[in-house]
Amino acid sequence: MTREELQARVLYRDGLMIVIDKPAGLPVHAGPGGGPNLEMYLEALRYGLATNPGLAHRLDRDTSGCLILGRHHKGLGRLGKLFAAGKIRKTYWAVVLGDLPQEAGVIDMPLRKLTPEFGWRMVPDPTGMSAITEYRVLAKAGGKSFVELKPLTGRTHQLRVHLSALGCPIIGDSIYGIPDAWPRDTMLHLHARNITIPVYVEKPPVFVEAPLPTHWRKAAEELGISL
């Protein structure tokens, strides 16, 4: 990714934070195997400051959309407190296989991390950590549903596991999906659509929205979604 390409993905910037539209397929930080990751490119987002911005939270490698960066220690500290208090609200869009049980509802399904010999995954478990997701079906066509998701907790892979457990895996999910339900090169259709950040006490919350990525194009046409 060039400096210009990353800077073109900036959706919002002020003295404390930057919100970018993270591309699908790019991890936010280095994994055990190395390889390209977002932190490698953050120097392009200094905008005159002496240090790189830092990650205020995480998105999965294959999830696209709104990602918040703190521009410095003070910004990261303030954002961290807001996340810890559950005051930052995130809305995701997803395209899933099948029909959810209701047009709108709440998924209250605790999760725990399962670590078998060859990797790890999150699984539903009544004794696990609380995980709650609000959902609303926005459109249905061709055996697929377009869903709005609002996580009330922030567990790893929460949205992916919750939807899969209801029998409606997210299109392109290689971990929690259905084998051979879509071509192998299908990208994950999970997008952090918008985020609301009440970072300034005497001002309205900052609201930022990310456009849908181009790999949604085919599903968008089927479901009547406008890119």
Helices and strands as residue ranges (DSSP letters): H 3-7, E 10-13, E 17-22, G 38-45, E 54-55, E 64-70, H 73-84, E 89-97, E 104-108, E 111-114, E 121-124, E 132-141, E 144-151, H 158-165, E 190-197, E 206-209, G 214-216, H 217-223
